[in-house]
Amino acid sequence: MDLQTRKLNLITYLAQVQDEVLLEKLESYILTNEREFYSELKPFTIEELVNRIKKSELDYKEGKFKSQEDLEKTSTNW
């Protein structure tokens, strides 16, 4: 089952739920995990950003990259 179908099934299930306690628990779980996920994200420092740029440029010069066409071909097999 693909991700889109799973999401639609979940939406359908949630639309039919009549138990308010269950909905409150689900909301709490989702909101708590969302906050935890985003609280772990932090912006790069200037030094980290510059290092990533340098590595990317080196990878490109050494041919360590995929073209848009390569990625599109790969994605058709997903």
N, C-alpha and C positions, 0 to 999 in steps of 0.2 A: 504494500500500500504506500503510495507516495505521500509526501509531506502535505501537499495541498488537500488531498482527500482526508488525511488524518485531522487536519485543522477544521475542515467542514464538518466532519463527524463530531468533533468535540463541540463545535458551535451548536449543532443540532441537539446534542445531548444537553448542553447547558440551557438551551432555550426551553427544554421540557422539564427541567428540575423545578420542583415545587418546595423543596426543603430549604427554608431560609437559613438554618444553621449550617448546612452543607455549603451553601453559597457564601456565607460569611467566612467559613474556613478556607474555601478556595480563594476568595479575594485576598484574605490575609496572607495566605501562602504566596500568591503571585506578587503582591505588593512588597512583601518582605524580601523575596528573592530578587526582585527587580532592583530594589534599593541596594542590596548587597552587591549585585553585579556591577552597577554603575559606580558604587563607592570604591570599587577596586580599580577602576579606570583612572589613569592620571595622565596628564599631557607629558610629552617628551620634554626633556631639558634641551637647551640649545645644543649642548655637546652631543647628546644622544641623536638628535636630528641630523646634525652635521655628519656624525659617524655613519648613520644609515644612508645618507646621500652618497658619501664616499664609497661605501660598500656597493651600493646600487650602480654607481658609475663604473666601478671596477668590474662587477659582474657583467655589465653591458659590453665593456671593452673586450672581455674574455669570452663573449658569446654565450654567457650563462643566462639566457632569457628565452621566452617563448613569444612568438608573434601572435597577433590577434587571430589570424587564421588558424594557427595551431590550437589555440584555446577554444575556438569555435568548433573545430573538429573533435577535440577531446570532449567537449560538453555535449555533443550529440550522442555520445555513448553513455551518458549518465542515466 
